[in-house]
Amino acid sequence: MLFAFLHELGHLVVGLMLKFKPQALSINPLGISIKFKINIDDYNHKINKANKLALKKIIIAFAGPAVNFIIAILFLINKIDLWGIKNDIIVYSNILIGVFNLIPIYPLDGGRILKNVIHIIKGLEDSRTYIITISNVSIIILTMLSSIGIIYFKNIAILFIIFYLWYLVIKQNIVYNERLKVYEILNKQYKEIKKENVNS
C-alpha cells in the first residue's frame, strides 16, 4: 500500500506540475485514484487529431509506474532494507505495481496511455473503439495466464485481481455502448436537420 500510495503521488505531483487541479480522490480495491479537473485552455492547442490535453494525460498516466520503476532501480542498486521491509520485496513490489498498471486495460494507466496515443493519431472516436477492443482481448489473455498462475502459485489473490479487472472492463463496455447509442441518436438528428435545410 505504501508503494501504491507513492505511485499515486507520482500522478499527483506531475499533474500539479502540468497545472492540473485535483478534483476527486477515490479508494478502490487496488489502491487510491486521483481525478484532475480539465484545463479548458488545453483544448485550443491541437496535436494531430487530438489536443494538448491528450499529451498531458499520457505524461500523468506514465508518472505513476515511472515512480515505481525508479524506486525499484534505486533499491536494486543500493541493496538496503527500509523499515524492516527486505530489499528484494521492495524491488519486487514496485516492479509488480509498475508492470500491473501498464497492462493495456482501460482505465489502468496502460489503457489510459494507449487510449490517448490512439486519440492523437486517429482521433477520439477511434481511440474509444480501439481501447475497448484491446481491453477485452487483454482481459481474456490475462484470465488464461492467471488461471495457470493460480494453479502454479496456489494464490487465490490472483483470482480477486482478475475479478476486479473484469469488473473494470465490463463497466467500460457498458459506458462505451451507451455512448454509441447517444452518438447514433445525435447523428440521426443531424442528418434530419441537414435534409430539412437542403429541402427548404
N, C-alpha and C positions, 0 to 999 in steps of 0.2 A: 504493500500500500504506500510505503514511503516513496518508492521509485515511480509508482503510478502518479503520485502527487507531484513529484518533480517533473514528470512527463507533461502534466497539465500546466505546471508553472512555466515550462518552456513555451507552450502555446500562448499563455497569458502575456509573458514578457515580450515575445515577438509581436503579438497583436498590439500591445501598447506602443512598441517601437514604430509600428506601421500606422499609428494614430487611430486605432480602433478603440471603442469604449466597450468594456464588458457589459453585457445586458442581462445574462442569466447564468446561474451556476446550478448544475443538477448532479445528483449522485445516482449512478446506475450500478448494476451488478459487477461491472468490471472496473469501477473507479469513479472519477469525477469528470464532468464535461462542462466546458465553458462555451457560452454563446456570445458572439460580439454583435454590437449594433453596426449596421452597414453605413459607411460613409457615402453620401449621395454624390460627392464630387468624383468618386472613382468610376461612376457610370459615364462620365463625359470623356474619359480617356480610353480610346479604343485600341485593342490589341487583336489583330486579325478579326475573327468572328465573335470575339468576346469583348471584355473591357478590363481595365486595370484591376478591378475587384477580383477577378478570377486568378490573376497572378499573385495577388496578396494572399488569397485563400490557400494557394499551393504552398507558399512560404510558411504560413501559420500552421498548416496541417503537417508539414515536414518537421517543424521545430520540435514537436513532442518526441518523436522517435530519435531525432538528432541528439537531444539531451541524453536519452538512454544509451545511445551508442558512444557518446563522449564519456559518460560515467564508466561504461564497460571498458573502454580503452584505457582510461586513467587508472582504474583498479587492476587491469591486466598488466600494465607497465610497473605500477608501484608495489603490487603484491602485499597490500596491507588489509587488516580487518577493520571493520567500522562498528563501534558499539556492540561488540560481541558477535556481529554477523561475519561469517567467514568470507574471505576474498572471493572464492570460487562461486559462492551463492550470489554475491553482489554482481559479479560479471555475468553469470548465467541469467539471473533475474532481469537485468537490464537488456541483454540481447533478446530474451524472450518477449519482453514488453515491446521493445522496438520493432522486432520482426512481426509479432502478432498484429500490431497496429498498422503495419504496412500491407496487410492482406487486402487485396482489391475487392473489398465488400463495403458498400456504402451503408452507413455513414462512418465507418472506421477511417482513420487517416489515409490509408492507402486508397480507399474508394473515393475520398474527397479529392486527393491529389489527381487521380486518374480522371475523375469527372471534370475537373477544371482544366486539365490539359486538353481533353477532348473538346471542351467548351471553346477554348482558344482556337483550336484547329478547325473544328467542324460546326460550331455553333451550339446554342443552349439546348434546342430540341433534340439534336442528335446525341448530345452528351448524356441526356436523361435516358434515352433509349439504350445506348451502348452500356452505360453503367449498370442498368437493371439486368441486362443480359449477362454481363461479366460477373455481377454479384451472384446471380442464380447459378452460373457454371462453377464459380469458385466455391460456393457453399456445398454443392454436390460433391466436388472433388475432395474438399476438406472433410466432409462427412465420411467418405470412403477411407481416407487416410487416418482419420481419428478412430474409426472402428478398429483398425489394425493396432493403433496406439493404445486403445482401451484394453485389448486382449494382451498386448505385449507388456505394457507398464502396469496393468491391473489398477488403473487410476480412474475412478468414477468422476472426478472433477472435470475431465475432458468432455464427458457427456453433457454436463451442465453448461460448459462453454459453447458447445455445438448447439444446444437448445436455444441459448441466448442469441447466437448468430443467426439461427433460423428465424427467430422472432424478429430480428432487425430486417432480414431480407424480405420476409412476408409483409411486414409493416410498410417497407418501401415500395413493394409491388402494389399494395393497395393504394398508396398515395399516388403512384405513377398512373395506375388505371383510372383513378378519379380525375387526375389532371387531363388525361387523354379525352375523357368524356366532356370536360369543360371546353377543351380546345375544339372538339368536334362541333359542339353547340355554337361556339363563337365563330368558327369557320362557316358554318351553315348560315348564320345570321348575316355575316359579312357578304357572302355570295348573294343572298337575297336582296340586301341593300344595294349591292353593286348592280344587280339585274334590274332593280326598280329604277336606279339612276340612268341606266342605259336606255330603258324603255321610255322614260319621261324626258 
